[in-house]
């Protein structure tokens, strides 16, 4: 317990340092509206990809339903914010979205997570489509295909940065807990884990629920920042975009997820001037990198604070010192 607290404090200090740098850049006027959008988008993608990496990289379940849970969070926050255009209204919608996403993940996860591979991917994709179609047809609540506009702007870079830190710490601490290690054991060999008495369905559902709830948080933040949402924003390609970040950074690496989200976000920023060629160049860059680094940029490697403590003569167990495994 003390060891986990110590490492959490180290990561909070690192996060505070990064926040201080960003705050100084904003205060100096160096960050423009355009770069602010890029930074915010990177933060939202980190939250989404970390949650999906927990499902795919650490529990070994292939999910394509992340966009559906993001839609739940986005619409919950948008509806509540429009009805109550205050920070309280936004956070009540965010909490509602987390609850609904967790509930849907629980109901859906128990039967579908017994499936494996392509069958599971198709099932989760179907869940995401069902959520999107329900949003389209519940016109009285969601405004149907037209979406919701004029959402009060509550979320900013500072709030989004805070949620990046919170969601990352939740996922990392879960991975270092007993249930987290059981989840990783399932990924390595589900049959062996089950033979040792691990309730595989239970831990897969827990990981699926945490991933869904983090996606809901990202959806709520995105809706509040952009101030408009529509059902087409949460289609199949949105799930693929998140999956690209996970694969690009390294499946099973939280550090890789951060690096991939930042690299792809900056790449998108510099490709804006290329117009219609932007997506072609973006796709080619991904193909080239995946040819030479098929395991992703970092593979399963994780940045570790172990070396920081070693400098002070403190030896820690490597499994607890890393941000991921």
JOSUL-V71711 format. One record per pair of residues at least 12 apart in sequence whose ideal C-beta (glycine too) atoms are under 10 Angstrom apart, sorted by the first residue. I is the first residue (numbers start at 1). J is the second residue. If there is no record, write none. Layout:
I,J ; I,J
//
This chain:
3,176 ; 3,316 ; 3,317 ; 3,320 ; 3,321 ; 4,172 ; 4,173 ; 4,176 ; 4,177 ; 4,320 ; 6,305 ; 6,309 ; 6,314 ; 6,316 ; 6,320 ; 7,169 ; 7,172 ; 7,173 ; 7,176 ; 7,304 ; 7,305 ; 7,306 ; 7,308 ; 7,309 ; 7,316 ; 7,320 ; 7,321 ; 7,322 ; 7,323 ; 8,169 ; 8,172 ; 8,173 ; 8,176 ; 10,305 ; 10,308 ; 10,309 ; 10,321 ; 11,165 ; 11,168 ; 11,169 ; 11,172 ; 11,305 ; 11,323 ; 12,165 ; 12,169 ; 13,305 ; 13,308 ; 14,165 ; 14,303 ; 14,305 ; 14,308 ; 15,161 ; 15,162 ; 15,164 ; 15,165 ; 15,166 ; 15,168 ; 15,169 ; 16,165 ; 18,161 ; 18,164 ; 18,165 ; 19,157 ; 19,158 ; 19,161 ; 19,162 ; 19,165 ; 22,36 ; 22,39 ; 22,157 ; 22,158 ; 22,161 ; 23,157 ; 23,158 ; 23,161 ; 25,39 ; 26,39 ; 26,156 ; 26,157 ; 26,158 ; 31,157 ; 34,269 ; 34,272 ; 35,266 ; 35,269 ; 36,156 ; 36,157 ; 36,225 ; 37,157 ; 37,225 ; 37,226 ; 37,265 ; 37,269 ; 38,262 ; 38,265 ; 38,266 ; 38,268 ; 38,269 ; 38,270 ; 38,272 ; 39,157 ; 39,160 ; 39,161 ; 39,262 ; 39,265 ; 39,269 ; 40,155 ; 40,156 ; 40,157 ; 40,159 ; 40,160 ; 40,161 ; 40,221 ; 40,222 ; 40,225 ; 40,226 ; 40,265 ; 41,160 ; 41,222 ; 41,225 ; 41,226 ; 41,261 ; 41,264 ; 41,265 ; 41,268 ; 41,269 ; 42,157 ; 42,160 ; 42,164 ; 42,245 ; 42,258 ; 42,261 ; 42,262 ; 42,263 ; 42,264 ; 42,265 ; 42,266 ; 42,268 ; 42,269 ; 43,155 ; 43,157 ; 43,159 ; 43,160 ; 43,161 ; 43,162 ; 43,163 ; 43,164 ; 43,165 ; 43,218 ; 43,221 ; 43,222 ; 43,225 ; 43,261 ; 43,262 ; 43,265 ; 44,70 ; 44,155 ; 44,160 ; 44,163 ; 44,164 ; 44,217 ; 44,218 ; 44,219 ; 44,220 ; 44,221 ; 44,222 ; 44,225 ; 44,226 ; 44,261 ; 44,265 ; 45,164 ; 45,218 ; 45,222 ; 45,241 ; 45,242 ; 45,244 ; 45,245 ; 45,257 ; 45,258 ; 45,260 ; 45,261 ; 45,262 ; 45,264 ; 45,265 ; 46,160 ; 46,161 ; 46,163 ; 46,164 ; 46,167 ; 46,168 ; 46,214 ; 46,218 ; 46,245 ; 46,249 ; 46,254 ; 46,257 ; 46,258 ; 46,260 ; 46,261 ; 46,262 ; 46,265 ; 47,70 ; 47,160 ; 47,163 ; 47,164 ; 47,166 ; 47,167 ; 47,168 ; 47,171 ; 47,214 ; 47,215 ; 47,216 ; 47,217 ; 47,218 ; 47,219 ; 47,221 ; 47,222 ; 47,242 ; 47,257 ; 47,261 ; 48,66 ; 48,67 ; 48,69 ; 48,70 ; 48,167 ; 48,211 ; 48,214 ; 48,215 ; 48,217 ; 48,218 ; 48,219 ; 48,222 ; 48,238 ; 48,239 ; 48,241 ; 48,242 ; 48,243 ; 48,245 ; 48,246 ; 48,257 ; 48,261 ; 49,66 ; 49,214 ; 49,215 ; 49,218 ; 49,241 ; 49,242 ; 49,243 ; 49,244 ; 49,245 ; 49,246 ; 49,247 ; 49,248 ; 49,249 ; 49,254 ; 49,256 ; 49,257 ; 49,258 ; 49,260 ; 49,261 ; 49,264 ; 50,164 ; 50,167 ; 50,168 ; 50,170 ; 50,171 ; 50,172 ; 50,210 ; 50,211 ; 50,214 ; 50,215 ; 50,218 ; 50,245 ; 50,246 ; 50,249 ; 50,254 ; 50,257 ; 50,258 ; 50,261 ; 51,63 ; 51,66 ; 51,69 ; 51,70 ; 51,167 ; 51,168 ; 51,170 ; 51,171 ; 51,207 ; 51,208 ; 51,210 ; 51,211 ; 51,212 ; 51,213 ; 51,214 ; 51,215 ; 51,216 ; 51,217 ; 51,218 ; 51,242 ; 51,246 ; 51,257 ; 52,64 ; 52,65 ; 52,66 ; 52,69 ; 52,211 ; 52,212 ; 52,214 ; 52,215 ; 52,239 ; 52,242 ; 52,243 ; 52,245 ; 52,246 ; 52,247 ; 52,251 ; 52,257 ; 53,171 ; 53,211 ; 53,242 ; 53,243 ; 53,245 ; 53,246 ; 53,247 ; 53,249 ; 53,250 ; 53,251 ; 53,252 ; 53,253 ; 53,254 ; 53,256 ; 53,257 ; 53,260 ; 53,324 ; 54,170 ; 54,171 ; 54,172 ; 54,174 ; 54,175 ; 54,180 ; 54,183 ; 54,206 ; 54,207 ; 54,208 ; 54,210 ; 54,211 ; 54,214 ; 54,246 ; 54,252 ; 54,254 ; 54,257 ; 55,105 ; 55,109 ; 55,113 ; 55,124 ; 55,183 ; 55,204 ; 55,207 ; 55,208 ; 55,209 ; 55,210 ; 55,211 ; 55,212 ; 55,214 ; 55,215 ; 55,246 ; 56,121 ; 56,187 ; 56,207 ; 56,211 ; 56,242 ; 56,243 ; 56,246 ; 56,247 ; 56,251 ; 56,252 ; 57,184 ; 57,187 ; 57,246 ; 57,247 ; 57,249 ; 57,250 ; 57,251 ; 57,252 ; 57,253 ; 57,254 ; 57,256 ; 57,257 ; 57,296 ; 57,300 ; 57,324 ; 57,325 ; 58,171 ; 58,174 ; 58,175 ; 58,180 ; 58,183 ; 58,184 ; 58,186 ; 58,187 ; 58,207 ; 58,211 ; 58,251 ; 58,252 ; 58,253 ; 58,254 ; 58,324 ; 58,325 ; 59,113 ; 59,180 ; 59,182 ; 59,183 ; 59,184 ; 59,186 ; 59,187 ; 59,190 ; 59,200 ; 59,203 ; 59,204 ; 59,205 ; 59,206 ; 59,207 ; 59,208 ; 59,210 ; 59,211 ; 60,116 ; 60,117 ; 60,183 ; 60,184 ; 60,185 ; 60,186 ; 60,187 ; 60,188 ; 60,189 ; 60,190 ; 60,204 ; 60,207 ; 60,251 ; 60,252 ; 61,109 ; 61,112 ; 61,113 ; 61,115 ; 61,116 ; 61,117 ; 61,120 ; 61,121 ; 61,124 ; 61,183 ; 61,186 ; 61,187 ; 61,204 ; 61,205 ; 61,207 ; 61,208 ; 61,211 ; 62,115 ; 62,116 ; 62,117 ; 62,118 ; 62,119 ; 62,120 ; 62,121 ; 62,122 ; 62,124 ; 62,243 ; 63,105 ; 63,109 ; 63,112 ; 63,113 ; 63,120 ; 63,121 ; 63,123 ; 63,124 ; 63,125 ; 63,127 ; 63,128 ; 63,207 ; 63,208 ; 63,211 ; 63,212 ; 63,215 ; 63,239 ; 63,242 ; 63,243 ; 64,120 ; 64,121 ; 64,122 ; 64,123 ; 64,124 ; 64,125 ; 64,126 ; 64,127 ; 64,128 ; 64,129 ; 64,236 ; 64,239 ; 64,240 ; 64,242 ; 64,243 ; 65,104 ; 65,105 ; 65,108 ; 65,109 ; 65,112 ; 65,120 ; 65,121 ; 65,123 ; 65,124 ; 65,125 ; 65,126 ; 65,127 ; 65,128 ; 65,129 ; 65,130 ; 65,131 ; 65,208 ; 65,211 ; 65,212 ; 65,215 ; 65,236 ; 65,239 ; 66,124 ; 66,128 ; 66,211 ; 66,212 ; 66,214 ; 66,215 ; 66,218 ; 66,219 ; 66,234 ; 66,238 ; 66,239 ; 66,240 ; 66,241 ; 66,242 ; 66,243 ; 66,246 ; 67,125 ; 67,128 ; 67,129 ; 67,131 ; 67,132 ; 67,215 ; 67,219 ; 67,233 ; 67,234 ; 67,235 ; 67,236 ; 67,237 ; 67,238 ; 67,239 ; 67,240 ; 67,241 ; 67,242 ; 68,101 ; 68,104 ; 68,105 ; 68,108 ; 68,124 ; 68,125 ; 68,126 ; 68,127 ; 68,128 ; 68,129 ; 68,130 ; 68,131 ; 68,132 ; 68,134 ; 68,135 ; 68,212 ; 68,215 ; 68,216 ; 68,219 ; 68,234 ; 68,235 ; 68,238 ; 68,239 ; 69,97 ; 69,98 ; 69,100 ; 69,101 ; 69,102 ; 69,104 ; 69,105 ; 69,108 ; 69,124 ; 69,127 ; 69,128 ; 69,131 ; 69,208 ; 69,209 ; 69,211 ; 69,212 ; 69,213 ; 69,214 ; 69,215 ; 69,216 ; 69,217 ; 69,218 ; 69,219 ; 69,234 ; 69,239 ; 70,97 ; 70,101 ; 70,128 ; 70,131 ; 70,212 ; 70,214 ; 70,215 ; 70,216 ; 70,217 ; 70,218 ; 70,219 ; 70,220 ; 70,221 ; 70,222 ; 70,223 ; 70,229 ; 70,233 ; 70,234 ; 70,238 ; 70,239 ; 70,242 ; 71,97 ; 71,101 ; 71,128 ; 71,131 ; 71,132 ; 71,134 ; 71,135 ; 71,142 ; 71,215 ; 71,216 ; 71,219 ; 71,223 ; 71,229 ; 71,231 ; 71,233 ; 71,234 ; 71,235 ; 71,238 ; 72,96 ; 72,97 ; 72,98 ; 72,99 ; 72,100 ; 72,101 ; 72,102 ; 72,103 ; 72,104 ; 72,105 ; 72,131 ; 72,134 ; 72,135 ; 72,212 ; 72,213 ; 72,215 ; 72,216 ; 72,219 ; 72,220 ; 72,234 ; 73,93 ; 73,94 ; 73,96 ; 73,97 ; 73,98 ; 73,100 ; 73,101 ; 73,212 ; 73,213 ; 73,214 ; 73,215 ; 73,216 ; 73,217 ; 73,218 ; 73,219 ; 73,220 ; 73,221 ; 73,222 ; 73,223 ; 74,93 ; 74,97 ; 74,135 ; 74,147 ; 74,148 ; 74,151 ; 74,215 ; 74,216 ; 74,218 ; 74,219 ; 74,220 ; 74,221 ; 74,222 ; 74,223 ; 74,224 ; 74,226 ; 74,229 ; 74,230 ; 74,233 ; 74,234 ; 75,93 ; 75,96 ; 75,97 ; 75,100 ; 75,131 ; 75,134 ; 75,135 ; 75,138 ; 75,141 ; 75,142 ; 75,143 ; 75,147 ; 75,148 ; 75,216 ; 75,219 ; 75,220 ; 75,223 ; 75,229 ; 75,231 ; 75,234 ; 76,92 ; 76,93 ; 76,94 ; 76,95 ; 76,96 ; 76,97 ; 76,98 ; 76,99 ; 76,100 ; 76,101 ; 76,216 ; 76,219 ; 76,220 ; 76,223 ; 77,89 ; 77,90 ; 77,91 ; 77,92 ; 77,93 ; 77,94 ; 77,95 ; 77,96 ; 77,97 ; 77,148 ; 77,151 ; 77,152 ; 77,154 ; 77,155 ; 77,216 ; 77,217 ; 77,219 ; 77,220 ; 77,221 ; 77,222 ; 77,223 ; 77,224 ; 77,229 ; 78,90 ; 78,93 ; 78,97 ; 78,142 ; 78,143 ; 78,147 ; 78,148 ; 78,149 ; 78,150 ; 78,151 ; 78,152 ; 78,219 ; 78,220 ; 78,222 ; 78,223 ; 78,224 ; 78,226 ; 78,227 ; 78,228 ; 78,229 ; 79,93 ; 79,96 ; 79,97 ; 79,141 ; 79,142 ; 79,143 ; 79,148 ; 79,151 ; 79,223 ; 80,92 ; 80,93 ; 80,94 ; 80,95 ; 80,96 ; 80,97 ; 80,151 ; 80,152 ; 80,220 ; 81,93 ; 81,94 ; 81,148 ; 81,150 ; 81,151 ; 81,152 ; 81,153 ; 81,154 ; 81,155 ; 81,220 ; 81,223 ; 81,224 ; 81,227 ; 82,143 ; 82,148 ; 82,149 ; 82,150 ; 82,151 ; 82,152 ; 84,152 ; 85,150 ; 85,151 ; 85,152 ; 85,153 ; 85,154 ; 86,152 ; 86,154 ; 87,152 ; 87,154 ; 87,155 ; 87,159 ; 87,224 ; 88,154 ; 89,152 ; 89,154 ; 90,151 ; 90,152 ; 90,153 ; 90,154 ; 90,155 ; 90,159 ; 90,220 ; 90,221 ; 90,223 ; 90,224 ; 91,154 ; 91,159 ; 91,220 ; 93,151 ; 93,154 ; 93,220 ; 93,223 ; 93,224 ; 94,154 ; 94,155 ; 94,163 ; 94,216 ; 94,217 ; 94,219 ; 94,220 ; 94,221 ; 94,223 ; 94,224 ; 95,216 ; 95,217 ; 95,220 ; 96,216 ; 96,220 ; 97,213 ; 97,215 ; 97,216 ; 97,217 ; 97,218 ; 97,219 ; 97,220 ; 97,223 ; 98,212 ; 98,213 ; 98,214 ; 98,215 ; 98,216 ; 98,217 ; 98,220 ; 99,213 ; 99,216 ; 100,131 ; 100,212 ; 100,213 ; 100,216 ; 101,131 ; 101,209 ; 101,211 ; 101,212 ; 101,213 ; 101,214 ; 101,215 ; 101,216 ; 101,217 ; 101,219 ; 101,220 ; 102,208 ; 102,209 ; 102,210 ; 102,212 ; 102,213 ; 102,216 ; 103,209 ; 103,212 ; 103,213 ; 104,127 ; 104,130 ; 104,131 ; 104,209 ; 104,212 ; 104,216 ; 105,124 ; 105,127 ; 105,205 ; 105,206 ; 105,207 ; 105,208 ; 105,209 ; 105,210 ; 105,211 ; 105,212 ; 105,213 ; 105,215 ; 105,216 ; 106,205 ; 106,206 ; 106,208 ; 106,209 ; 106,212 ; 107,127 ; 107,205 ; 108,123 ; 108,124 ; 108,126 ; 108,127 ; 108,130 ; 108,131 ; 108,205 ; 108,208 ; 108,209 ; 108,212 ; 109,124 ; 109,127 ; 109,201 ; 109,204 ; 109,205 ; 109,206 ; 109,207 ; 109,208 ; 109,209 ; 109,211 ; 109,212 ; 110,201 ; 110,202 ; 110,204 ; 110,205 ; 110,208 ; 111,123 ; 111,201 ; 112,124 ; 112,126 ; 112,127 ; 112,204 ; 112,205 ; 112,208 ; 113,200 ; 113,201 ; 113,202 ; 113,203 ; 113,204 ; 113,205 ; 113,207 ; 113,208 ; 114,200 ; 114,201 ; 114,204 ; 116,190 ; 120,204 ; 121,239 ; 121,243 ; 124,208 ; 124,239 ; 125,236 ; 125,239 ; 127,212 ; 128,234 ; 128,235 ; 128,236 ; 128,238 ; 128,239 ; 129,234 ; 129,235 ; 129,236 ; 131,231 ; 131,234 ; 132,231 ; 132,232 ; 132,233 ; 132,234 ; 132,235 ; 132,236 ; 132,238 ; 133,231 ; 134,231 ; 135,147 ; 135,229 ; 135,230 ; 135,231 ; 135,234 ; 136,230 ; 136,231 ; 136,232 ; 137,231 ; 142,229 ; 142,230 ; 142,231 ; 143,229 ; 143,230 ; 143,231 ; 144,230 ; 144,231 ; 145,230 ; 145,231 ; 145,232 ; 146,230 ; 146,231 ; 147,223 ; 147,228 ; 147,229 ; 147,230 ; 147,231 ; 147,232 ; 147,233 ; 148,223 ; 148,227 ; 148,228 ; 148,229 ; 148,230 ; 149,227 ; 149,228 ; 149,229 ; 149,230 ; 150,227 ; 150,228 ; 151,223 ; 151,224 ; 151,225 ; 151,226 ; 151,227 ; 151,228 ; 151,229 ; 152,224 ; 152,227 ; 153,224 ; 153,225 ; 153,226 ; 153,227 ; 154,220 ; 154,221 ; 154,223 ; 154,224 ; 154,225 ; 154,227 ; 155,220 ; 155,221 ; 155,222 ; 155,223 ; 155,224 ; 155,225 ; 155,226 ; 155,227 ; 156,221 ; 156,224 ; 156,225 ; 157,225 ; 159,221 ; 159,224 ; 159,225 ; 160,217 ; 160,218 ; 160,221 ; 160,222 ; 160,224 ; 160,225 ; 163,214 ; 163,217 ; 163,218 ; 163,220 ; 163,221 ; 164,217 ; 164,218 ; 164,221 ; 164,258 ; 164,261 ; 166,214 ; 166,217 ; 167,210 ; 167,213 ; 167,214 ; 167,215 ; 167,217 ; 167,218 ; 168,214 ; 168,254 ; 168,257 ; 168,258 ; 168,323 ; 169,323 ; 170,210 ; 170,213 ; 170,214 ; 171,207 ; 171,210 ; 171,211 ; 171,214 ; 171,254 ; 171,257 ; 171,323 ; 171,324 ; 172,254 ; 172,302 ; 172,322 ; 172,323 ; 172,324 ; 174,206 ; 174,207 ; 174,210 ; 175,207 ; 175,254 ; 175,319 ; 175,322 ; 175,323 ; 175,324 ; 175,325 ; 176,319 ; 176,320 ; 176,321 ; 176,322 ; 176,323 ; 176,324 ; 176,325 ; 178,203 ; 179,198 ; 179,199 ; 179,202 ; 179,203 ; 179,206 ; 179,207 ; 179,210 ; 180,203 ; 180,206 ; 180,207 ; 180,210 ; 180,325 ; 181,198 ; 181,203 ; 181,319 ; 181,325 ; 182,196 ; 182,197 ; 182,198 ; 182,199 ; 182,200 ; 182,202 ; 182,203 ; 182,204 ; 182,206 ; 182,207 ; 183,198 ; 183,200 ; 183,202 ; 183,203 ; 183,204 ; 183,206 ; 183,207 ; 183,210 ; 184,203 ; 184,207 ; 184,252 ; 184,324 ; 184,325 ; 185,198 ; 185,200 ; 185,203 ; 186,198 ; 186,199 ; 186,200 ; 186,201 ; 186,202 ; 186,203 ; 186,204 ; 186,207 ; 187,203 ; 187,204 ; 187,207 ; 187,251 ; 187,252 ; 190,204 ; 215,239 ; 215,242 ; 218,242 ; 219,233 ; 219,234 ; 219,238 ; 222,234 ; 241,264 ; 242,257 ; 242,261 ; 244,260 ; 244,264 ; 244,282 ; 244,283 ; 244,286 ; 244,290 ; 245,257 ; 245,258 ; 245,259 ; 245,260 ; 245,261 ; 245,262 ; 245,263 ; 245,264 ; 245,265 ; 245,296 ; 246,260 ; 246,261 ; 246,296 ; 247,260 ; 247,286 ; 247,290 ; 247,294 ; 247,295 ; 247,296 ; 247,297 ; 248,260 ; 248,261 ; 248,263 ; 248,264 ; 248,285 ; 248,286 ; 248,289 ; 248,290 ; 248,293 ; 248,296 ; 248,297 ; 248,298 ; 249,261 ; 249,262 ; 249,263 ; 249,264 ; 249,296 ; 249,297 ; 249,298 ; 249,299 ; 250,293 ; 250,295 ; 250,296 ; 250,297 ; 250,298 ; 250,299 ; 250,300 ; 250,301 ; 250,302 ; 250,324 ; 251,295 ; 251,296 ; 251,299 ; 251,300 ; 252,295 ; 252,296 ; 252,298 ; 252,299 ; 252,300 ; 252,301 ; 252,302 ; 252,324 ; 252,325 ; 253,295 ; 253,296 ; 253,297 ; 253,298 ; 253,299 ; 253,300 ; 253,301 ; 253,302 ; 253,303 ; 253,322 ; 253,323 ; 253,324 ; 253,325 ; 254,298 ; 254,302 ; 254,303 ; 254,322 ; 254,323 ; 254,324 ; 254,325 ; 255,297 ; 255,298 ; 255,300 ; 255,301 ; 255,302 ; 255,303 ; 255,304 ; 255,322 ; 255,323 ; 255,324 ; 256,295 ; 256,296 ; 256,297 ; 256,298 ; 256,299 ; 256,300 ; 256,301 ; 256,302 ; 256,303 ; 256,324 ; 257,296 ; 257,297 ; 257,298 ; 257,324 ; 258,298 ; 258,303 ; 258,323 ; 259,296 ; 259,297 ; 259,298 ; 259,303 ; 260,289 ; 260,296 ; 260,297 ; 260,298 ; 263,285 ; 263,289 ; 263,297 ; 264,282 ; 264,285 ; 264,286 ; 267,281 ; 267,282 ; 267,285 ; 267,286 ; 268,282 ; 271,285 ; 298,324 ; 300,324 ; 300,325 ; 301,322 ; 301,324 ; 301,325 ; 302,318 ; 302,321 ; 302,322 ; 302,323 ; 302,324 ; 302,325 ; 303,321 ; 303,322 ; 303,323 ; 303,324 ; 304,316 ; 304,318 ; 304,319 ; 304,320 ; 304,321 ; 304,322 ; 304,323 ; 304,324 ; 305,320 ; 305,321 ; 305,322 ; 305,323 ; 306,318 ; 306,319 ; 306,320 ; 306,321 ; 306,322 ; 307,321 ; 308,321 ; 309,321
//
